[in-house]
Every structure is written in structure tokens, then in C-alpha cells.
């Protein structure tokens, strides 16, 4: 026969309360966080219109809310290059903020050459990759999940 004292019961109750309080506190501090794993996502962006630019920035923000440790690269080519062209981007501030959080915004050099766009015409947050298609395939071969951005 086991003997439980009131002190043992109080210790158990205190421990349970402490655990519950900690869990609730963490949930309130991180609303919307689904998990803390590192997810790697490469997003293809090809749309030039301003609504699509706002959409891709919103999608990236939503991913980072749910997965704060996600590594994200947005690969821009075709009309999507406008997202990174200083004179055409409608979301330059959002791109800069996301870049400060570690999001990579990659511009396709093939598209830049075709459209006669120079690196100095681009937002400071952008990096240039030789080819959007090769960048997308390379990331997938390295285990990154692929998403078509916006729409």
C-alpha cells in the first residue's frame, strides 16, 4: 500500500500547473507558429502585375509566421523580375524587410540580359543567379520544396 501525503499531492499539482502555464505562455507568445523546424522552400515568381507582387510578399510572410525558421528563396524571372527592379517594384519595402529576415530574392541573369536590366537597376536586396531554371532545379535537387508563387 502506498501512502501519498498532501505534500506529494501539492507537488504534483504544482508541477502540472507549471507545465500547463508554460505551454499556454508559449502558445500566446507565438500565435500562428506551426513548428520550429527548418523548412527549405524555393518559390518561382513570374508575374509582373502589382497585385501578384503583393501576393508573393504576403505568401512569404505567411510561411514565416507559421514556420519562423524556414529558409526561403524567391526566384524571379520573366515578368516576375519586376518585383526586384527598383523602378517597377510595388513592394520594395516588403522585399527589404523579408530580406533582413533571411529571405533570398534571386533575379535571373538570363531575363536581365534579355530585358537589358543591369544590377544597379535592381533593389539592393536582390541577388543575381545565372539562370532561374537551373536555380530552381538545383534547389530541388538539394531537397528544397518547390512552390509556384502568387496567383
Buried (B, 14 or more C-beta within 10 A) or exposed (E): EEEEEEEEEEEEEEEEEEEEEEEEEEEEEEEEBEEEEEBBBBBBBBBBEBEBBBBBBEBBBEBBBEBBEBBBBBBBBBBBBBBBBEEBBBBBEBBBBBBEEEBBBBBBBBBBEEBEBEEEBBBEBBEEBEBBBEBBEEBEEEEBEEBEBBE
